[in-house]
Amino acid sequence: MGPAERGLIVGASRNQLRTRHLLKYRGLDDEGISLGLAEIDFDIPEPVKRAIINAVLNGEYYYSPAEGLPDLIQVVVDRWKRFNNVDIKAENVLPTVGAMNGIWFASEVCLNPGDEVLIVTPIYGPILDHMASTGAKVIACPARSEDYHIDLEKIEGKISERTKMIAICNPNNPTGAVYTRSELEGLADIARRRKIYVFSDELYDTLTYDGRTHVSIASLPGMEDLTITVNGFTKTYGLSGLRIGYVVASREIIAKMRALNSKIIIHPDVIAQKAAAAAYNECDEWMEALKNHCERMRNMLCDTLNKFKSISCPRSEGTFFAFPNVSKLFKNDVEASSWLEKKYKVRTSAGSMYGEGGEGHLRLNFATTEEIIQEALRRLSEAISEAERNPRL
């Protein structure tokens, strides 16, 4: 752990992780390591803890306005100006019960049976599922295989008069691709010309590596009213159990989402909203430490796997996922993931879970301690060596 990280992120032992992260480690025995579920294995920032404690001590656990707590709304507005260079108003923001809630809102409000939605894959699975559940036709637009970036020609060629939306995840879960300003400008040009919405999942916007900068497509000219952006605090700030996120979109779309929200949950947990406001307001230094640590773990993991000729594992450009291609070694990524967990007790996620283009890959979460990464790599190296000697699947 480097000087910039010391004292800011505290790793837990595997025994502690099994106790705290019930879903991530469910079904694993005492020797099990989970590089699967998208949770960080670090304690949450101290300012967030204080915000939670103070909210309870001050009795701030009653209804908030249906549109969300004013202090959280203002923090999001300020952060969008500072981080995304976009001027938004309170009427453009809706706090949600995690990002999943926001994905569902975008699907329900913007899509109807008979519509078509183009989705850049591989992508977070629930985006595919929620959008398909509306009765809209989901059309996969696989990213370029060489670098997982957007294939603009492919998108343009699949647009029809029924196309209502294009969906992206930037930085991308599971591939770790961080889309460039140039390719996003190309996508924005298509959206403006065709009058198509762009849905953008930007949960990992703070985690970009090697000097890259995240660009929100909503920041590009003419995209303010055509973009529906989902973001949140469940991944990079470790608040998965608090279930808090938000949507930024046009006033008209947010108004429709609020009307739908009033029939279901009214508003997210007030204490979670307080915690989220503290995360954006007071945790930049903590986030920088997490980013530095994850970049080191990425280097360690990807560089070790790339020593094997049978594995291709480009360094992720962002997120906390590596996405190695194991198709030369395993015929089936689902069975490969199962074999690694059963025999070597390392849990991974099968790439085919993330749509077209994910087949033959595994997603590995490296937002954990160096000790765990080293042990996971020891086991994975042993597994790959065995499979190279005797192809398994």
C-alpha angles and dihedrals in degrees: 000000000000128000092262090057103040113113094005104079120032119198121214129220119256090254090055092046092054089054097045101036100050097167097040093053100030111135095015120117126224092284095049123119121199120210088156123085116058100252128119116237094223137097116262119256117282094236088057091051090051091049091053093047093046092049090056094044091048093049094244097152104102131100117308123202110289089247091058138261112319092226092054092046091051092048090054091048091050093045092052090054093046101039105026100026090231126133109220133164133221089262089064095058132078121177111221140193093262126316090286089068089052093051089052092049092051091050096047097044100041106032133065135178109286095028120117126224123193113212124195104225148241088052142148103298100230090061088063092043099046094046092048091050091066092066092252117135111251113214117190118222103190116214120243107288094221097059108359092243126140118286100215095183091054091051093048090050094053098049117111136171087272096056108119104165146014115210126205138167113216118210084028125240114230105012099047092228116155109205117230125235089246096056092043089052087054091051091046090052090055092047094049095046093046096036092234127154119241117213111202125189105201103169094132098046093126094054108076123136143208093030096305120149124214115238119200111215088219087069093064120097115279095006101100094095096032097055129082108191124192120196137156153158103253098094116030095031094042095238096131093132093052092060101214131151140128146223126225116198143125119312091251095052093045090050090055091047091050091051090052091044092055089064095051119029105352091213139340123273109295094220090051089053090052090050092049092051090053091049092058095038104045112016108074092112092048090050092050089053092050090049092051092049094047091049090056092048090048091053092048094048100042095042092050094049092046090062086076114081090211094060130067114195115164115199108265114247092212146343120057096275134103116201109198120188107231098168093114089060105032128037094204124038094199092055090042091055091048092049093050091052097045099044104025099026095231115131118213135163121250112240095223088071087075100059136252113356094029096088115115093024137101125212114222122191110216097180092112139090124301089241092058093044091052093049092045090051092049090055095041091050090052090048094049091048090052092048092049090054093044115017106227110196 
